[in-house]
């Protein structure tokens, strides 16, 4: 009987804490501009650590300091980005989607 009472008390405390957190979150509102709360940061960090196997967590990006990568990014920005954007908008219009912004190109 004592275990049952303890389990019930813990369950009620967890439900009350979740309800209080939900109420505070809703009252504060949701915004992508605000810094995440400590609980959100903890949950996101924990989820990321659980999602990535430990052997891959230690790996680093080998192209981080490559000058070829930056040269390619600059070339794309100068020569390809506008063409790709225009092509995507034309395809959107062909599918019947709203495409008023195509006139700007």
VENZI-V978563 format. One record per residue. N is the residue number from 1. RES is the residue in one letter. BURIAL is I if it has 16 or more other C-alpha atoms within 10 Angstrom, else O. Layout:
BEGIN
N RES BURIAL
N RES BURIAL
END
This chain:
BEGIN
1 X O
2 X O
3 X O
4 X O
5 X O
6 X O
7 X O
8 X O
9 X O
10 X O
11 X O
12 X O
13 X O
14 X O
15 X O
16 X O
17 X O
18 X O
19 X O
20 X O
21 X O
22 X O
23 X O
24 X O
25 X O
26 X O
27 X O
28 X O
29 X O
30 X O
31 X O
32 X O
33 X O
34 X O
35 X O
36 X O
37 X O
38 X O
39 X O
40 X O
41 X O
42 X O
43 X O
44 X O
45 X O
46 X O
47 X O
48 X O
49 X O
50 X O
51 X O
52 X O
53 X O
54 X O
55 X O
56 X O
57 X O
58 X O
59 X O
60 X O
61 X O
62 X O
63 X O
64 X O
65 X O
66 X O
67 X O
68 X O
69 X O
70 X O
71 X O
72 X O
73 X O
74 X O
75 X O
76 X O
77 X O
78 X O
79 X O
80 X O
81 X O
82 X O
83 X O
84 X O
85 X O
86 X I
87 X O
88 X O
89 X I
90 X O
91 X O
92 X O
93 X O
94 X O
95 X O
96 X O
97 X O
98 X O
99 X O
100 X O
101 X O
102 X O
103 X O
104 X O
105 X O
END
